[in-house]
């Protein structure tokens, strides 16, 4: 049997994108932070997110059959923390607007509109498979990522130019 602590420590080493999944029901916005956004399919475009089995948002997604994905940018760690907290009105701290009938965070650099295709049980969570019906992206924004129990961002490794032909010949001659 795997100890829960060992599993959590291992998973802390896996860097993930940070997104806020949202839905609208009875005119009220609902949302939560997830680190489980994953591309599932290109044809047709699909994503998955994992929502806690007891999540209020999961109940809304089940009922409405739709959800939005707000991909957060590097400067939005505070927003991610608010939507991960038990605060009653998470949207009070966030500027948002209804977009295609779903709550869209105004400054999130990425946005997906999804139709719930299937729900798959997975332990204490449920995988929500979503068919993507719309995408909006601000390509210049650095992504917010979570790894080693801290928020950060991604940066590319420095590009190393290939050695010059002179250097290659010198190395070969040695």
PEFEN-V575925 format. One record per pair of residues at least 4 apart in sequence whose C-alpha atoms are under 8 Angstrom apart, sorted by sequence separation. I is the first residue (numbers start at 1). J is the second residue. D is the distance in Angstrom with one decimal. If there is no record, write none. Layout:
I&J&D / I&J&D
This chain:
2&6&7.0 / 3&7&6.4 / 4&8&6.1 / 5&9&6.1 / 6&10&6.2 / 7&11&6.2 / 8&12&6.1 / 9&13&7.0 / 10&14&7.4 / 24&28&5.6 / 25&29&6.7 / 41&45&5.2 / 42&46&6.6 / 51&55&6.5 / 54&58&7.5 / 55&59&6.8 / 56&60&6.5 / 57&61&6.1 / 58&62&6.1 / 59&63&6.2 / 60&64&6.0 / 61&65&5.3 / 72&76&6.1 / 76&80&6.4 / 77&81&6.2 / 78&82&6.3 / 79&83&6.4 / 80&84&6.2 / 81&85&6.2 / 83&87&7.8 / 90&94&7.3 / 91&95&7.2 / 98&102&5.2 / 99&103&6.3 / 104&108&7.9 / 121&125&6.6 / 122&126&5.3 / 146&150&5.6 / 147&151&6.6 / 163&167&5.9 / 164&168&6.3 / 165&169&6.1 / 166&170&6.2 / 167&171&6.1 / 168&172&6.1 / 169&173&6.1 / 170&174&6.5 / 2&7&6.9 / 24&29&4.6 / 25&30&7.7 / 40&45&7.6 / 41&46&4.9 / 53&58&7.1 / 61&66&5.8 / 82&87&7.1 / 91&96&7.4 / 98&103&4.8 / 99&104&6.0 / 121&126&4.6 / 122&127&6.7 / 146&151&4.6 / 147&152&7.6 / 163&168&6.3 / 23&29&6.0 / 24&30&6.0 / 40&46&5.2 / 41&47&6.9 / 51&57&7.7 / 52&58&7.3 / 61&67&6.3 / 97&103&5.7 / 98&104&6.0 / 120&126&5.5 / 121&127&6.3 / 145&151&5.7 / 146&152&6.2 / 22&29&7.0 / 23&30&5.3 / 39&46&6.3 / 40&47&4.8 / 51&58&6.2 / 83&90&5.8 / 96&103&6.3 / 97&104&5.4 / 104&111&7.3 / 119&126&6.4 / 120&127&5.0 / 144&151&6.8 / 145&152&5.3 / 146&153&7.9 / 22&30&5.5 / 23&31&6.4 / 39&47&4.5 / 40&48&6.3 / 72&80&7.7 / 82&90&6.2 / 96&104&5.4 / 97&105&6.7 / 119&127&5.7 / 120&128&6.6 / 144&152&5.9 / 145&153&5.2 / 22&31&4.2 / 38&47&5.5 / 39&48&6.5 / 96&105&4.3 / 97&106&6.8 / 119&128&4.8 / 120&129&7.8 / 144&153&5.0 / 145&154&6.9 / 21&31&5.4 / 22&32&6.8 / 37&47&6.9 / 38&48&5.3 / 95&105&6.0 / 96&106&5.1 / 118&128&6.2 / 119&129&6.2 / 143&153&5.7 / 144&154&7.4 / 20&31&6.3 / 21&32&5.6 / 37&48&5.8 / 38&49&6.6 / 82&93&7.7 / 94&105&6.8 / 95&106&5.6 / 102&113&7.7 / 117&128&7.7 / 118&129&5.2 / 142&153&6.6 / 143&154&6.5 / 20&32&5.4 / 21&33&6.4 / 36&48&7.5 / 37&49&4.8 / 94&106&7.9 / 95&107&7.7 / 116&128&6.8 / 117&129&5.5 / 118&130&7.2 / 142&154&7.0 / 20&33&4.3 / 21&34&6.9 / 36&49&5.3 / 37&50&7.5 / 100&113&7.6 / 116&129&6.0 / 117&130&5.3 / 19&33&5.7 / 20&34&6.0 / 36&50&5.8 / 79&93&7.7 / 116&130&4.6 / 117&131&6.1 / 18&33&7.0 / 19&34&5.4 / 34&49&7.3 / 79&94&7.2 / 115&130&5.3 / 116&131&6.4 / 18&34&6.0 / 19&35&6.5 / 34&50&7.4 / 114&130&5.3 / 115&131&5.1 / 18&35&4.9 / 34&51&7.7 / 114&131&5.2 / 115&132&6.5 / 17&35&5.7 / 18&36&7.8 / 19&37&7.1 / 114&132&4.5 / 115&133&7.1 / 16&35&5.6 / 17&36&7.5 / 18&37&7.6 / 113&132&5.8 / 114&133&5.7 / 16&36&7.0 / 17&37&6.9 / 112&132&6.5 / 113&133&5.6 / 114&134&7.3 / 16&37&8.0 / 112&133&7.5 / 113&134&5.1 / 112&134&5.6 / 113&135&6.7 / 111&134&8.0 / 112&135&4.8 / 111&135&5.7 / 112&136&6.6 / 32&57&7.2 / 110&135&7.6 / 111&136&5.0 / 31&57&6.2 / 110&136&5.8 / 111&137&6.3 / 30&57&6.1 / 110&137&4.5 / 109&137&5.7 / 110&138&6.3 / 109&138&4.9 / 30&60&7.9 / 109&139&7.5 / 109&141&6.1 / 23&57&7.1 / 68&102&6.0 / 70&104&6.6 / 22&57&7.5 / 25&60&6.6 / 67&102&6.7 / 68&103&6.9 / 69&104&8.0 / 70&105&6.5 / 73&108&6.3 / 24&60&7.5 / 68&104&7.1 / 72&108&5.1 / 73&109&6.0 / 23&60&6.8 / 71&108&5.9 / 72&109&6.2 / 23&61&6.5 / 70&108&5.8 / 71&109&6.2 / 72&110&6.8 / 25&64&7.2 / 70&109&7.6 / 71&110&4.6 / 24&64&8.0 / 70&110&5.7 / 71&111&6.1 / 23&64&8.0 / 69&110&7.8 / 70&111&4.8 / 69&111&5.6 / 70&112&6.8 / 23&66&6.8 / 24&67&8.0 / 68&111&7.1 / 69&112&5.0 / 23&67&4.9 / 68&112&5.6 / 69&113&6.7 / 22&67&5.6 / 23&68&6.2 / 68&113&4.8 / 69&114&7.7 / 21&67&6.7 / 22&68&5.0 / 67&113&6.4 / 68&114&5.9 / 21&68&5.6 / 22&69&6.4 / 33&80&5.8 / 66&113&7.7 / 67&114&5.3 / 21&69&4.6 / 22&70&7.7 / 33&81&7.6 / 66&114&5.7 / 67&115&6.5 / 20&69&5.9 / 21&70&6.2 / 66&115&4.5 / 67&116&7.2 / 19&69&6.4 / 20&70&5.0 / 33&83&5.2 / 34&84&7.9 / 65&115&6.0 / 66&116&5.3 / 19&70&5.3 / 20&71&6.6 / 32&83&4.9 / 33&84&5.0 / 65&116&4.9 / 19&71&4.4 / 20&72&7.3 / 31&83&6.7 / 32&84&5.8 / 65&117&7.9 / 18&71&6.4 / 19&72&5.4 / 17&71&7.7 / 18&72&5.9 / 62&116&8.0 / 61&116&7.5 / 31&90&7.6 / 20&80&7.1 / 19&80&7.5 / 30&91&7.9 / 18&80&7.3 / 29&91&7.3 / 20&83&7.1 / 74&141&7.5 / 77&144&7.2 / 73&141&6.1 / 74&142&5.5 / 76&144&7.0 / 73&142&5.6 / 74&143&5.1 / 75&144&7.3 / 73&143&4.4 / 74&144&4.2 / 53&124&5.6 / 72&143&6.3 / 73&144&4.6 / 74&145&7.5 / 52&124&6.1 / 53&125&4.7 / 71&143&7.7 / 72&144&5.6 / 29&102&7.7 / 30&103&7.8 / 52&125&4.3 / 53&126&5.8 / 29&103&6.0 / 51&125&5.4 / 52&126&6.3 / 77&151&6.4 / 50&125&6.0 / 51&126&5.4 / 50&126&5.5 / 51&127&6.5 / 24&101&6.9 / 50&127&4.5 / 51&128&7.3 / 24&102&5.5 / 49&127&5.7 / 50&128&6.1 / 74&152&6.7 / 23&102&5.5 / 24&103&6.4 / 48&127&6.3 / 49&128&5.3 / 74&153&5.6 / 22&102&6.8 / 23&103&6.2 / 48&128&5.4 / 49&129&6.9 / 22&103&5.9 / 48&129&4.6 / 22&104&7.5 / 47&129&5.9 / 48&130&6.0 / 46&129&6.9 / 47&130&5.3 / 46&130&5.4 / 47&131&6.7 / 46&131&4.5 / 47&132&7.1 / 45&131&6.1 / 46&132&5.4 / 44&131&7.3 / 45&132&5.5 / 45&133&8.0 / 35&146&7.3 / 18&143&8.0 / 17&143&7.2 / 18&144&5.8 / 17&144&6.2 / 18&145&5.5 / 17&145&4.5 / 18&146&6.6 / 16&145&5.4 / 17&146&6.4 / 15&145&6.4 / 16&146&5.3 / 15&146&5.4 / 16&147&6.6 / 15&147&4.2 / 14&147&5.8 / 15&148&7.5 / 13&147&5.8 / 14&148&7.5 / 12&147&5.7 / 13&148&5.2 / 12&148&4.8 / 12&149&5.9
